Amino acid sequence: MEQHFVDSETGSTALVPADFASLTRDESTALDRLTELFRSAAAGAGLLDVAYRIVDSPVGALLLAGTERGLVRVAFAREGHDAVLESLATTVSPRVLLAPSRLDAAARELDEYFARQRQDFDLALDFQLAAGFRREVLAHLPDIGYGHTASYATVAALTSSPRAVRAVGTACARNPLPLVVPCHRVIRSDGSQGAYVGGVEAKALLLALESGAQ
Amino acid sequence: MSAAVKTGSGAGSAGSGAPAGDSLPPFESIVATHGATILRVCRGLVGPHNADDVWQETFLAALRVYPSTAGVLNREAWLVTIARNKAVDHHRRTARVPEPVESVGDGPLGVGDAVVRSVEAAEEAELVWTALALLPPTQREAVVYHHLAGLRYAAVAELLGNSEAAARRAAADGMKSLRAHLGQNRKEDS
């Protein structure tokens, strides 16, 4: 006698018995409204550990994620935004919600940066995803000014381990806050641009943008 | 050069693959996956006019404890349990069941008009909610958990604190009374 339910994960209304068909009609509108209210309420109750939004940019869709302390993650589409969110849930907190307003300032400053109206970011940053030597490397990257570049070896020389050139490469590749913490300004000693977490095309575009070449 | 290595995430060790066995997905996906079902449950338990508040309370309570619930296997049953508790709180606060809708039709409605059709759909829904609210509590819950939320009878029995057979019977009796109520109302209306 038991009806077979596929799974309510599809959100399909087909699984509801005919007697209830009228009940599901306004569900999606009601849900959109409720979800919106829920996100504000969660933030108000201090339960929004990680807020995120996705913005468009000349280097593709960017995921921006922030904690109450500040921007914690900027991710390129090629990193897999879903995978990045799963990872944030595991490493920061599973209380992850789409909540654009916390990222308004970051989105605005990135817009200004891509419009060449901004050279430095003025944002609260949360570096909890970079520890130890990686954190130390990231701290030195803003020393490379807008429109300039430095080699991995030069950056290593600024740190407590001046010979750790490869580790500088790793720190850049794993930079949780690319663009804002300018790992794209670190290039190879031979002058070639080298790899980038956002892809080599993105790195070329950013360096061209900053040099004013367009 | 190691900079060429693409890492899945800022955390490094977690990588970009599937989450580890006991890791929790972002809460956003819990809302997206189960929001609709829980809304039906809330409407079924407290009626459509109070369901929004109970839904909010349910998801806020779920979010609050979420980080410590990695052991939960049936996420939907977990949420339904919270919704049930919130519905009980609601009934305790208001100490009454949802009011039946006030007079459904004044005057005959036109035909073919989209507005009229949507009004009729809303009225139809109100009839169902009203009929649900008239059921004895156990039947009402059994119908909501099984037929609206899609929970298996074993999970329904766990919520109701009875046996699977009793849960099945309560749902069947509930559906029978519901259809009787609805048939009556529809006849009266037309």
Interface residues (C-beta under 8 A of the other chain):
Chain A: M1 E2 Q3 F5 D7 S8 E9 G11 L15 V16 P17 D19 F20 S22 L23 T24 R25 D26 E27 S28 A30 L31 L34 T35 L37 F38 A41 A42 A45 L47 V50 V72 R73 A75 R78 E79 G80 A83 V84 L85 E86 S87 L88 A89 T90 T91 S93 P94 R95 V96 L97 L98 L129 A130 Y152 R166 A167 G169 T170 C172 A173 R174 N175 P176 V186 R188 G194 A195 Y196 V197
Chain B: M1 S2 A3 A4 V5 K6 T7 G8 S9 G10 A11 G12 A14 G15 S16 G17 P19 A20 S23 L24 P25 P26 F27 E28 V31 T33 H34 G35 A36 T37 L39 R40 R43 D52 W55 Q56 F59 L60 L63 R64 Y66 P67 E76 A121 A122 E124 A125 V128 W129 H147 L148 A149 G150 R152 Y153 R168 A172 M175 L178 R179 L182
